[in-house]
Amino acid sequence: MQELTSAQCVIFDFDGPLCRLFARRPAPLIAGRLRTSYQHALPDAAAHQTSDPLHLLTLAFGTSLPGETARAAERSTARAMQHATARAMERSLTEEETAAAVGAFPTPYADTLVRTLSATGRTVAAATDNSAAAAERYLSGRGLLGLFAGRICGRTLDQDGPRLKPDPDCVERALHASGAAPADTVMIGDSARDVLAARAAGVAFVGYARNERKERELRDSGAETLTTSLRDVLLTVDPLAHV
């Protein structure tokens, strides 16, 4: 993990490297509630094949419009209604994530790592497909919010829907908020999407693999530096840490 010794900025994915967001409020149950509330906005077959709330959100923005025979004005109205419903779903998902943040499980050594990075002069930031509100709620409860001040970059929406990884949008916003150069930055993530987003943003990557499935996913996506515990990352940053 040589990348970390010279890094001036460390960007964390939120759900995984910092906590298990859905530990007490499982994502499949949240997806089920969204599916029930917004079933009119979802394509039936695809919506029932996923338990990922974020996937449901992208499906809501991509629902097909009236047929080719419909007039342009009708298509425009339908598109506006579709997007209004999809944005309502995003607000509901944000509420679900923020509620989940209250009972999220901390990733072992994450709190100490964040504090150590800050104490040694590094800047910490978060780049996540979850809502910034959820990340802020969790970090506030851990007494860490001030260390991330202004550098929690959650999902955003544009006219086509949510900009989720592997789109590097949230990573690039974290870089901008940190005032850090990509060459001086490392991202810690736990998914193939994180690997690709970091690569697109030009930042080094350390993969956190909490189980064998995650390790395979990260290796298959091209991640070269992996750890199964943030303790290793902490000891790289501070070899004298008492852990």
C-alpha positions as CSV (number, residue, x, y, z in Angstrom):
1,M,0.0,0.0,0.0
2,Q,2.8,2.3,-0.9
3,E,0.2,4.7,-2.4
4,L,-0.9,5.7,1.0
5,T,2.4,6.8,2.4
6,S,2.6,9.8,0.1
7,A,-1.1,10.5,-0.3
8,Q,-2.3,13.9,0.8
9,C,-6.0,13.1,0.3
10,V,-7.9,9.9,1.0
11,I,-11.4,9.5,-0.5
12,F,-13.6,6.8,1.1
13,D,-16.6,5.1,-0.4
14,F,-19.2,5.2,2.3
15,D,-21.1,1.9,2.4
16,G,-18.4,-0.7,3.0
17,P,-15.2,1.1,3.8
18,L,-16.7,3.3,6.5
19,C,-19.7,1.2,7.6
20,R,-22.3,-1.4,6.7
21,L,-25.1,1.0,6.0
22,F,-27.9,-1.6,5.7
23,A,-26.9,-3.8,8.6
24,R,-30.2,-3.4,10.4
25,R,-32.4,-2.2,7.5
26,P,-31.6,-4.6,4.7
27,A,-31.4,-3.2,1.2
28,P,-33.7,-5.8,-0.2
29,L,-36.5,-4.7,2.2
30,I,-35.9,-1.1,1.2
31,A,-36.1,-2.1,-2.5
32,G,-39.4,-3.9,-1.7
33,R,-40.9,-0.8,-0.2
34,L,-39.8,1.3,-3.1
35,R,-41.2,-1.2,-5.5
36,T,-44.5,-1.2,-3.8
37,S,-44.8,2.6,-3.6
38,Y,-43.6,3.3,-7.1
39,Q,-44.6,0.2,-9.0
40,H,-46.4,2.4,-11.6
41,A,-43.1,3.9,-12.5
42,L,-41.1,0.7,-12.9
43,P,-40.9,-1.8,-15.8
44,D,-42.5,-4.9,-14.2
45,A,-40.0,-7.6,-15.3
46,A,-36.8,-5.8,-14.6
47,A,-38.0,-4.3,-11.3
48,H,-38.7,-7.7,-9.8
49,Q,-35.3,-9.1,-10.7
50,T,-33.3,-6.7,-8.5
51,S,-33.0,-6.2,-4.7
52,D,-30.8,-3.1,-5.2
53,P,-32.5,0.2,-4.4
54,L,-30.1,2.1,-6.6
55,H,-30.9,-0.2,-9.6
56,L,-34.6,0.5,-9.0
57,L,-33.9,4.2,-9.1
58,T,-32.1,3.9,-12.5
59,L,-35.0,1.8,-13.8
60,A,-37.5,4.5,-12.7
61,F,-35.7,7.1,-14.8
62,G,-35.5,4.8,-17.7
63,T,-39.1,3.6,-17.9
64,S,-40.3,3.5,-21.6
65,L,-42.5,6.3,-22.8
66,P,-45.7,6.1,-24.9
67,G,-45.3,4.4,-28.3
68,E,-44.0,6.0,-31.5
69,T,-47.5,7.0,-32.6
70,A,-47.8,9.4,-29.6
71,R,-47.4,13.1,-30.4
72,A,-44.3,14.9,-29.4
73,A,-46.3,17.0,-26.8
74,E,-47.7,13.8,-25.3
75,R,-44.2,12.3,-25.0
76,S,-42.8,15.4,-23.5
77,T,-45.6,15.5,-20.8
78,A,-45.1,11.8,-20.1
79,R,-41.3,12.3,-19.7
80,A,-41.9,15.1,-17.3
81,M,-44.3,13.0,-15.2
82,Q,-42.0,10.1,-15.3
83,H,-39.1,12.2,-14.0
84,A,-41.2,13.8,-11.3
85,T,-42.1,10.3,-10.0
86,A,-38.5,9.1,-10.2
87,R,-37.3,12.1,-8.3
88,A,-39.9,11.4,-5.6
89,M,-38.5,7.8,-5.4
90,E,-35.0,9.3,-5.0
91,R,-36.3,11.4,-2.1
92,S,-37.9,8.3,-0.5
93,L,-34.6,6.4,-0.9
94,T,-32.8,9.2,0.8
95,E,-35.1,8.9,3.7
96,E,-34.6,5.2,3.9
97,E,-30.8,5.5,3.7
98,T,-30.8,8.2,6.4
99,A,-32.9,6.0,8.7
100,A,-30.6,3.1,8.0
101,A,-27.6,5.3,8.9
102,V,-28.8,5.4,12.5
103,G,-28.3,1.7,12.9
104,A,-25.3,1.2,10.6
105,F,-22.4,-1.0,11.8
106,P,-19.0,0.7,11.8
107,T,-16.4,-1.0,9.7
108,P,-13.6,-2.2,12.0
109,Y,-10.8,0.3,12.3
110,A,-12.5,2.8,10.1
111,D,-13.1,5.5,12.8
112,T,-9.5,5.2,14.0
113,L,-8.2,5.3,10.4
114,V,-10.1,8.5,9.6
115,R,-8.9,10.2,12.8
116,T,-5.3,9.1,12.1
117,L,-5.4,10.4,8.5
118,S,-6.6,13.7,9.7
119,A,-4.1,13.9,12.6
120,T,-1.2,13.2,10.2
121,G,-2.2,16.1,7.9
122,R,-4.2,14.3,5.3
123,T,-7.5,15.4,3.9
124,V,-10.4,12.9,4.1
125,A,-13.4,12.9,1.8
126,A,-16.3,10.6,0.9
127,A,-17.6,9.8,-2.6
128,T,-20.7,7.6,-2.5
129,D,-23.7,6.5,-4.6
130,N,-25.7,6.9,-1.4
131,S,-27.2,10.2,-0.4
132,A,-24.9,12.7,1.3
133,A,-27.6,13.1,4.0
134,A,-27.2,9.4,5.0
135,A,-23.4,9.8,5.1
136,E,-23.6,13.0,7.1
137,R,-26.1,11.4,9.6
138,Y,-23.8,8.4,10.1
139,L,-20.6,10.4,10.5
140,S,-22.2,12.8,12.9
141,G,-23.2,9.9,15.1
142,R,-19.6,8.7,15.1
143,G,-18.2,12.2,15.9
144,L,-16.4,12.3,12.6
145,L,-18.5,14.7,10.5
146,G,-16.2,17.7,11.2
147,L,-13.2,15.8,9.7
148,F,-15.2,15.5,6.4
149,A,-16.6,19.1,6.5
150,G,-17.7,20.1,3.0
151,R,-16.2,16.9,1.4
152,I,-19.1,14.4,1.5
153,C,-20.1,13.9,-2.1
154,G,-23.2,11.8,-2.5
155,R,-25.3,11.0,-5.6
156,T,-26.6,13.7,-7.8
157,L,-29.4,13.7,-10.4
158,D,-29.3,15.2,-13.8
159,Q,-32.0,15.1,-16.5
160,D,-31.2,11.5,-17.3
161,G,-31.2,10.2,-13.8
162,P,-28.7,9.5,-11.0
163,R,-25.0,9.9,-11.8
164,L,-23.7,6.7,-10.2
165,K,-20.3,5.0,-10.3
166,P,-18.5,4.0,-12.5
167,D,-19.3,7.6,-13.6
168,P,-16.5,9.4,-11.8
169,D,-18.7,12.4,-10.9
170,C,-18.7,12.0,-7.1
171,V,-15.0,11.2,-7.0
172,E,-14.2,14.3,-9.1
173,R,-16.4,16.4,-6.8
174,A,-14.6,15.0,-3.8
175,L,-11.3,16.0,-5.5
176,H,-12.5,19.5,-6.2
177,A,-13.9,19.9,-2.6
178,S,-10.5,18.7,-1.2
179,G,-8.4,20.9,-3.5
180,A,-6.3,17.8,-4.1
181,A,-4.6,16.7,-7.3
182,P,-5.5,13.2,-8.5
183,A,-1.8,12.2,-8.3
184,D,-1.8,12.9,-4.6
185,T,-5.0,11.1,-3.8
186,V,-6.0,7.5,-3.0
187,M,-9.6,6.1,-3.0
188,I,-10.6,3.3,-0.7
189,G,-13.6,1.3,-2.1
190,D,-15.1,-2.1,-2.1
191,S,-16.7,-2.6,-5.5
192,A,-15.9,-2.9,-9.2
193,R,-17.7,0.4,-9.7
194,D,-15.4,2.1,-7.2
195,V,-12.3,0.7,-9.1
196,L,-13.6,2.1,-12.4
197,A,-14.6,5.5,-11.0
198,A,-11.2,5.9,-9.4
199,R,-9.5,5.0,-12.6
200,A,-11.6,7.4,-14.6
201,A,-10.8,10.2,-12.1
202,G,-7.1,9.4,-12.3
203,V,-6.6,8.5,-8.6
204,A,-4.9,5.5,-7.0
205,F,-7.1,2.8,-5.5
206,V,-7.0,0.5,-2.5
207,G,-9.7,-2.2,-2.4
208,Y,-11.3,-3.2,0.8
209,A,-12.4,-6.8,0.5
210,R,-14.3,-7.9,3.6
211,N,-15.1,-11.4,2.1
212,E,-14.1,-13.6,-0.7
213,R,-16.8,-12.5,-3.0
214,K,-15.7,-8.9,-2.7
215,E,-12.1,-9.9,-3.2
216,R,-13.0,-11.7,-6.5
217,E,-15.0,-8.7,-7.7
218,L,-12.2,-6.3,-7.0
219,R,-9.5,-8.5,-8.6
220,D,-11.7,-9.1,-11.7
221,S,-12.1,-5.4,-12.1
222,G,-8.4,-4.8,-12.1
223,A,-7.7,-3.7,-8.5
224,E,-4.1,-4.4,-7.7
225,T,-3.9,-3.3,-4.1
226,L,-6.3,-5.1,-1.7
227,T,-6.7,-5.5,2.0
228,T,-9.1,-7.6,4.0
229,S,-8.9,-5.3,7.0
230,L,-8.5,-1.5,7.4
231,R,-6.0,-2.4,10.2
232,D,-3.4,-2.9,7.5
233,V,-4.2,0.5,6.0
234,L,-4.0,2.1,9.5
235,L,-0.6,0.6,10.2
236,T,0.6,1.8,6.8
237,V,-0.4,5.3,7.7
238,D,0.9,5.1,11.3
239,P,3.2,2.1,11.9
240,L,3.2,2.9,15.6
241,A,-0.6,2.8,16.0
242,H,-1.6,0.7,19.0
243,V,-4.1,-1.6,17.3
